[in-house]
Structure formats: C-alpha cells, structure tokens
Amino acid sequence: MSRKRAVNSINTLSNLLSRYYGKKIIILLDEYNTPMQEAWLSGYWDEASSFFRSFFNVTFKTNPYMQRGLITGITSISKESIFPDLNNLEVVTATSEKYASCFGFTEGEVFKALDEMGLGEEKQGVKNWYDGFTFGKLKDIYNPWSITNFIGKNGEYDAYWADSSGNGLVNSLIRNGSADVKKLMEQLLKGQSIEIELDEQIIFNQLEEDENAIWSLLLATGYLRVDKVERRGRLLKKFYTLHLTNMEIESLFSKMVQGWFKNSQPEYNEFIKALLNDNVKKMNTFLNKVALNTFSSFDGGNKPSKTAGPERFYHGFVLGMVVELAEQYQVKSNRESGCGRYDVMLEPFDKTQKAFIFEFKVLDPDENENSLEDTVKNALAQIEEKQYETELTASGIAQKNIRKYGFAFCGKQVLIG
C-alpha cells in the first residue's frame, strides 16, 4: 500500500460509512501510542512520527465525516509532536475526576460477580492481587481483563493483564536508568512508596531528557497508583506519592528484573548459593560471569563510563537480590548505620541466620589503590571504620553470623573479598 493511500485510509472509510448510514461517524482509537513506542525503541521514530502526523491530521483534524473522536494512550495527545494541528482536545489523565468510574470495574461490581460465580471467599485475595487502580478520587478500581480471566479460570491467580501488555519501553527505561531510578524501584519492590515531582502529560521526547518522566509513564500505564498528591512551594509544584498498584504488577516487575539476568541466570543463581554458603571463590567466579554478560545492559547512554557502569550494575544487581531473596531477607541499600551509610545489607527475617554487608567501590588510583585487592581492602576497612554492623546487632543478630564483603570494580572485572 502506498503511503498516500495509507494516510487517507480512515478518511476514505469514514466517507463510505457516512454516505451509507446517512450520518457522521464516531472514531475510536485505542492505544494510539503503541506503534510510536515500537518506533522509539527500534530507532525509526522520525519516519513513524512523519507518517502518523499526516495520518492523524487527515483522520481527525480535516475529516468532514467525523462527528466525534476518542483517543486513548499513555502519553499526552496535547503535547505530542504527532498531533500539532489538532485543537479542541480535552485530555483526561489518571487523576482527572471526569469519567473516573469508566476505566474499570468498581469493587462492588467485582464482589457481586465473585458471589454469583461461587468465588465469594476469594474477595480478599482478589483485592490484594487486582485492586489498586485510582482515577480521580475514585479508588478500588479493578482491571476488567484480569477479573474476567480470574473468574473464567475458576479462581486461578495469575498476572493476566501484565502478561498481555507490551513492557519493552518500561523495561528499557528502568534497566538503562540511573542508580537513582533503580533505588526507587528497589523501594517499590519492597512494598514501599516513593515521592516524585512529575508531569502527568508526558511525551516520548521527555523520556530521554527528564528521568522523572519514567514515573509519569508508569503512572499512565497503570503500574503505579497515586496514594497522595500535594502542591508545595510558591509555585505550587505537584508532588505525587506513588506505590505499586497491586500484586499483579509486583509480579510483572519481579519477572522483568529476573529477565535482566537472563543471559547469566545460572551464574546469578550460583552466586546466590555461593554467598549463602560462604564460598568466596565461587562468588568471584560467578559474579564476574554475571558482570561480563550484563554490564552493558545497565550502563545506559552513548558513552558509558567506568564509574557509571559499576554503579548501574550494582544497583541492578541489588534489585535482583530483592527479587531473589525476598522470602528470606530484607534487602536494604544506602541506609544509615553506625557512623555512615552502607551500600547493601541483607538482614534475615530469621535472626539466627547469616546477615550480609556489602560495600561497593571502583578502583581509584587517587586513593592509593593500584589493584582490585587494594580496593577490596579499603572497602572492608570502611565497613569496620563506619561500624555498619550496628543496625544488625541492634536487631538481635549475633556478630558471628554477620558476613562483610568488599566488592571492587575495574571495567567489567569484579573482585570480592
């Protein structure tokens, strides 16, 4: 099909339908941003945006056969460069009051359906797994796809909606994001909330320029829910308190993080086993394999640096531990203990088990470090000097059960001691 014919296709169809039925038509466009997202990820944004700019102009702006149009998507139509000529647009976001009850099933509707299908005893489980969407001030909205699948499969819990959606853009932005992005993801995966200043009406170009746009995207796609919105300061800037929407979304992100180590999953699992068994030699062997396979994945940008790479890697690595060890350990990072802030701490839920303290350092000649061995020594000295174990001993863990490790980086090499 020629470009001209494709651009005019919906306009032509509108003409035919209008003439046949004797009235103007309504055009419904769902997830308009999906092809744009693929174009952005795959490197043909300019070609795609040029086509869709013409396509949407002919379809919506200059279409004399259209009475009304409804467009849904996760980025703002009013700001997006592919809609430069459209006017009279009303943009409704996740925090808008208008149509708040129209984006999913209400809790009353869900519970009634469960009762009618003999699944009334599953109400609390369904609430934990599938509740959490908020539109405007209306809370307890459920995704229809998840609920219909849950009922259709006679009460089987699974990540139905999360598995049906395309997560390539979200995955890419978080994986290649800075250490700060990964720290905030760590908080979310541990069931905590984060507070962000953001603009709900994002556009694709902002995703590279403004790191907070990631959280706007996650909010717009339903992966995050708004717990609170506050205006602060003289300019009344909006700050959002955000939380993972529900257990279905938590499951999605857990699988996403595990996917980061896909090419080195056996080595990553073996590293965890070696760690729990105090086998430092194997820890070094397996973590070097993991780093070699995944380093570039965590070091976003056109010119990865030796310092940014390790930082991104170890925060991605910590996220992997949050997912992998969630049943046994509380994984903490960048918290105060003793006289400083440790990098990573693994505190066991069973206080009779081993606990771990990690300090990560990049080889720095300015600190009289001529080898990775020197860097490891400095990392271990810092653990002792700052008394990072204070938090663990205060929680009832015996000194003999506390393991302390220094992680030294140089390029894609890692040494643990």
NULO-163174 format. One record per residue: residue in one letter; x, y, z of N, C-alpha, C in turn. Coordinates in steps of 0.05 Angstrom, whole numbers, plus 5000, padded with zeros to 4 digits. Example, Ala and Ser with C-alpha at 12.3 -4.5 7.8 and 13.67 -1.06 7.14 Angstrom:
! residues 2
a526448865156524649105156526449345156;s525749555142527349795143525850015157;
! end
This chain:
! residues 417
m501749765000500050005000501850255000;s501150444983502650694982502250855007;r504151035014503951205037501451375036;k500951495012498651675009496051525014;r495851275004493351125008493051045038;a495350975051495150915080494351155096;v495551385090494851635105491851695103;n490651645079487951725075485951495080;s486851265090485151025092482751065110;i483151175134480951205153479051435143;n480151635131478551845120476751735098;t477851565081476251445060474051265071;l474751105091472750925104470651095117;s471351315129469451505142467451605121;n468451675098466751775076464651565068;l465651315065463851095056461751035077;l462551025102460650965124458551185127;s459551435126457751665129455651675107;r456451615082454551615059452551385062;y453551155071451750915073449650955095;y450551055118448651075141447351355143;g448151535127446951805126447451965151;k449651925165450352085189453352085192;k454352275207457252285213457952065232;i460451985232461351755247462951835272;i463351635289465051665313467451485309;i469851595313472351445310473551395338;l474051145344475151055369477950945363;l480051075375482750985371483950915398;d484550655402485550555428488650525426;e490050605447492950565449494350675425;y493850925418495051055395498051055396;n499151045421502051075425503550815420;t502150585417503550325415505450315391;p504550395367506550385345508750595348;m508050825362510151025367512150915387;q511250765406513050645426515050455412;e513950295394515750105380517750255362;a516750475350518550635333520750755350;w520150855374522050975391524150775401;l523250535407525050325416526850215394;s525750205369527150075347528650265329;g528550525335530350705321529250825295;y526550815291525450955267523351155275;w523851305297521951495307521351715287;d523351825273522852045254521051955232;e521451715220519851625198516951575207;a516651445231513951385241512451635248;s513751825262512352065270511552235246;s513152225224512352365200509852255188;f509751985187507351855176504851905193;f505151865219502751895237501852185239;r503652375236502852655236500852705214;s501452605190499652635167497152465171;f497552215180495252035184493152145203;f494152235227492252335247491052605239;n492452765224491353015214489052965195;v489352785176487252715157484952565171;t485652405191483552245204481852405223;f483052595238481652735258481253035252;k483353165243483253455240481553545217;t482053435194480653525169478553335159;n477653155176475752955168472853065170;p471553135148468853255149466653055156;y467352795156465352585161465352495190;m466952605207467152525235465552715253;q463952595270462452755290464152795315;r465452575324467052585349469152365348;g471452425361473552225363474352175392;l475151935398476051865424478751715421;i480851825433483551715431484551645458;t485651405462486851325487489751265483;g491351315504494151255502495551335528;i498151285530499551335555501251585555;t501351715532502751975531500852195522;s501452435529499552655526499252735496;i496652725487496052795460496553095455;s495853265475496153545471498953645467;k500953485477503753565475505253405454;e504153185445505653005428506053135400;s508453105389509153235364507653125340;i506352895343504852785320502052905319;f501253075338498653205338498853505337;p500553625321501053905322498654075314;d496953965297494754125285492054085299;l491853895317489353845330488754045351;n486254135352485354315373482754215385;n481754365404479254285418479454015431;l481853955441482253695454481853715484;e480553525495480153505524481753265534;v483953315549485653105558484853015586;v484352755589483652645615485852455624;t486952515648489152345659488152175682;a490052025694489251845716488251995741;t488952245744487952395768485652575761;s484652565737482252725729479752605741;e477852775749475352685760473452585738;k473552705715471752635694472152345684;y469952195682469951925672471451735691;a471851815716473451655735472351365739;s469751335736468551065741468350905715;c469451005693469150875667471550715658;f473650705675476150585666476550295676;g474650195690474849925700472449845717;f472549605729470449515746470749635774;t468549715786468649805814468749565832;e469449605857469649385876466949255880;g464849405881462149295884461549105861;e462149185837461649025813463248765814;v465748785823467548555824466548355845;f465948455869465048275890462348145884;k460648285870458048175862458547945842;a460347985823460947775804462247535817;l463947575837465147355851463047195866;d461147325879459047185893457347015873;e456647135851454946995831456346755819;m459046765818460546535806461646345827;g460746375852461546195873464346235883;l465446475879468146535887468246755909;g466146775924465946985944468046975965;e469146735971471246705991473946825982;e474146885956476646985945476747295945;k474947425957474847715955477347855964;q478447775987480847905997483247845979;g483447595970485647525952485547685926;v483147715915482747865890483448165895;k482648265918483348545925486348585926;n487748395938490648415940492048405913;w490948225896492248175870491448385849;y488948465849487948615825486848895831;d486548965857485549235864487849435862;g487249685866489349885869489250115849;f487750085827487550295808485950525819;t486850765815485551005824485151205801;f482751305798482251505777480851745791;g482051975789480952205804481052135834;k478852165847478652095876477351825880;l476751695858475451425860477551205862;k477451065884479350855888478050575884;d479650365888478650095886477450035859;i478950105838478150035810479749795802;y478449605788479749355780479949335750;n482149215741482549165712480548955702;p478749015683476848815673478148565662;w480348595648481648365636482548165657;s483748265678484648085700482347945714;i480248095719477947985734476547775717;t476047835691474647645674476347385671;n478947415669480647175667480647015693;f480847165715480747025741478246865745;i475946985739473446845741473246625720;g474146685696473946485674475646235680;k477746265696479446045703478945945731;n476445995740475445885765477245955789;g478046205790479446295814482446245814;e483746235791486646185790488046455789;y489846515809491246765810493646765790;d493846975775496047005756496247295746;a498447365734498847635724497647655696;y495047645693493647635667494147885651;w493448115663493748365647496648435642;a498348405663501148465660502448305638;d501748055635502947885615501847945587;s499548085586498348135559499348405548;s500848565563501548825555504448835545;g505149025528507849055519509449225538;n511649105549513149245570515949325561;g516449315535519149365525520149645533;l518449845530519350115536519950155565;v518150065582518550085611521049935620;n521349685609523649525616526249675608;s526349785584528749915575529450165592;l527450315599527850565614528950505642;i527850295655528750235682531450095681;r531849905663534349765662536649955656;n536250145637538450325630538450585647;g536550605665536350835682538650865701;s538851095713541051155732540750985758;a542751015775542650885801540250985817;d539551235814537251345829534651215821;v534351155795531951025785531750745798;k534050605798534050335809533550335839;k534550535853534050555882531050585887;l529650755871526850795875525250545868;m526250395847524950135840525249935863;e527549955876528049775899526049835921;q525450085926523450155947520750045939;l520050085914517349985905517149685907;l519249545899519149245900519049145929;k519949305948519749225976517149315989;g515249405973512649485983512449765994;q514549925990514550196000513550385978;s513050635986512150835967514451025961;i514251175939516251375932514851635928;e516251855931515152125927516652255904;i515152345883516352455859514852705850;e516352905841515153125827515053055798;l512653055786512452965758510253115743;d510353085717508353195699506852965686;e504252945692502752715681502652715650;q502752955638502452965609505252955596;i506352705595508952665584508852625554;i511152665540511452595512513952425509;f514152285487516452105484519152245486;n519352485475521952625476522852675504;q520952695523521752755551522952505564;l522552275553523552025566526552025566;e527852155547530752165547531852405563;e530252625564531152875575530552895605;d528352775614527452805642527052535654;e528752455672528652195684526052145699;n524852355711522352325725520052245706;a520452285680518452205661517851905662;i519851755671519451465675517051415693;w516951565715514851515735512151615724;s512151825708509651915694508651685676;l510451565662509751345644508551105659;l509851035682508850815698506150875710;l505651125717503051205727500951185705;a501651285682499751295659499051005650;t500950825652500450545643499050375665;g498750485689497350345710499150175728;y501750195724503650035740503950165768;l503450425770503550555796500850675802;r500250695827497750835836498551085852;v496851275852497251515868496051485895;d497651505916496651505943496051785953;k497551985943497052255952498352455932;v497052685928498252895912498253145929;e500553285930500753525946501953745929;r501053995932502254225919503954365940;r506454435932508354545951509754785939;g510654955957512355185949510755415936;r512155625931510855865920509655815892;l510855635877509855575850507855335850;l507255235874505255015877505854775860;k508354695861509154455845507754205857;k507054015839505553775848507453545854;f507253445878508753215886506952975890;y507652745879505952505879507252295897;t505652175915506551945930505451705915;l507251525905506551315887507251045900;h505750845891506050565902505450375879;l506750135880505949935860503049875863;t501649845841498749835841497749595857;n498849365852497849115866499848895862;m499148655871500948425870501348335841;e499448375824499748305796502048465784;i502248725790504348895780506948825793;e506948765818509348675832510548425818;s508748245811509648005796510848075770;l509748275756510748365730513648465733;f514048645752516748765756518748555766;s517848365782519748155791520747995767;k518947925748519747785724521547955707;m520948215706522548405690525448405700;v525748435726528448445738529948185733;q528547965737529747705732530647685702;g529147805685529847795656532447945650;w533148135667535748285663538148095664;f537847875679540047685683539547435666;k537847455646537147225630539547085618;n541347235608543747115595545747005615;s545347055640547146955660545646855684;q543246755680541546665702542846435718;p543946235705545246015721547446125739;e549146305727551346415743550246585766;y548146745761546946905782545946735805;n544546525798543446345818545746205834;e547846135819550146005833551546205851;f551646465843552746665860551246675887;i548646675885546946695910547546455927;k547746215915548345975931551045995944;a553046085929555746115940555846325962;l554246535959554146735980553046616006;l550846476004549646356028551346136040;n553146026024554945806034557745906041;d558146176041560746296048563046206030;n562346146005564446065986565346305969;v567346445979568246695966569446645938;k570846415935572046355909569946325888;k567846185894565646145874564046405870;m563846565892562546825889563946995868;n566546995869568147145849567847035821;t567946775819567646655792564946715779;f562846685794560246715783559447005779;l560247185798559547465794561047595771;n563447505765564947605742563547525716;k562447285716560947205692558347365689;v557047415711554547585711555247865701;a557347985712558148255704558848275675;l560348075665561148075637558748065618;n556647915626554347885609552348115611;t552248245634550048445638551048735642;f553648775643554649045649553549245629;s553749195603552849395583549849445585;s548349245594545449285596544649495617;f546349515638545749705659547049975655;d548849995636550350245632549150395608;g546950545613545650685592547250925582;g546451035559547851265548549651185525;n550551385510552151335487555151285494;k556051395517558851365525558951275554;p558451015559558550915586561250965598;s561251045623563751105637564450885656;k566950875664567850665683566550685710;t565850935717564550965744561550935743;a560351025721557350995719556650705715;g558250555700557650275694557350105719;p559450105737559249945761556950035779;e556450295780554250395797551550285787;r551050315761548550205750548449905753;f550749765749550749475752550049395780;y551349505800550849405826548049475836;h546849695827544049745835542149555821;g542749485796541149285783541549015796;f543948955805544648715819543048705846;v542948935860541348945885538448885880;l537349005858534548945851534148655847;g536148525834535948235830535748085856;m537348175876537248045903534548105917;v533448345913530848405925528848195916;v528948135890527047935879527747655887;e530347585886531147305890531047225919;l531647415938531847345966529547455983;a527347545970525147675984523947506006;e524047236003522747066023524447026047;q527147076045528947026067530147276080;y530447486063531847716073530447976067;q530948166085530248446079532748566066;v532448646041534748756027534649066029;k536849176041536949466045539349586031;s539049836022541349956010541450256016;n543850366018544350646023542850746047;r543050596069541750676094543850736115;e543150906134544950976156545150756176;s547650696184548150506206550850566218;g551050576244553650646256554350936250;c556650976237557551256232557451316202;g555951176186555851236158553551096144;r553651086117551650956101552850726086;y551850486092552750246078551550236049;d552750076032551750046005549349846005;v549849596015547749396015547949236041;m545549176052545448996075543248796071;l543848546077541848336076541248246105;e538848326114538148256142536148026141;p536847796153535047566152532547606170;f530347506160527947516177528247326201;d529647106197530246916218532947016230;k532847126254535247266266537447066273;t536946806270539146606275540746556250;q539846666227541246616202543446826197;k544946776176547146966168546047226158;a547447446164546847706153549347796136;f548847986118551048066100551148366097;i553648466096554148756090555948766065;f555148916045556748956021557549246019;e560049296012561049566005562249545976;f561149715958562049715930563849955925;k566149905912568050115905569250065877;v569650285863571150285838574050345844;l575850195831578750235835579450525830;d580750655850581350935848584350985855;p585951035835588851085840589251325859;d587451515859587751745877587551665906;e586451425911586251325939588451125944;n590651145929592950955932592150675927;e590350635908589450365900590750295873;n592550105873593950015849592849755838;s591049635853589849375844587149345857;l585649145847583049095858583248995887;e585548865893585948775921586049015940;d587349235931587449475947584749595951;t583049585930580349705932578649535951;v578949275950577449105969578249165998;k580849196003581849266030580549526040;n580449726022579349976030576349956036;a574949786020572049746024571549606051;l573149406057572849266083573649446107;a575649606103576449796124574249996130;q572850086108570650276112568350146127;i567749886122565649746137566249746167;e568749686173569549676201569649956214;e570850146199571150416210568450546215;k566550506197563850626200561950466217;q562850226226561250056243558449996231;y558449916206555949866193554249636205;e555649466220554149236232552349326255;t552449576263550849676286547949616283;e546849656260543949616255543249316259;l545049146249544448856251544648756280;t546648836294546948746322544648856339;a543749106333541549216348538949066343;s538748926320536348776315536448486326;g538648426339538848166352540447956337;i542048036317543647846302546447836314;a547347586319549947556332552247636313;q554447736325556747826309557847596292;k557747346303558847126288557347056263;n554847156261553147106237553147326217;i554847526222554947756203557347726184;r556747726158558847696137559247976124;k561848046121562448316109564148276084;y563248396062564648356037565148626023;g567548656013568248885996568048795966;f566748955950566548895921568149115906;a570149035892571849225877571349195847;f571049425833570549425804572749565789;c573349455766575149595747574249505719;g572949685704571849595679569749385684;k569949155670568048935674569148725693;q571248785707572348605727571348665755;v570848455770569848485797571548305815;l572248405838573648245858572148275885;i571548045897570148045923572047935944;g572148065967573947965988572748036015;
! end
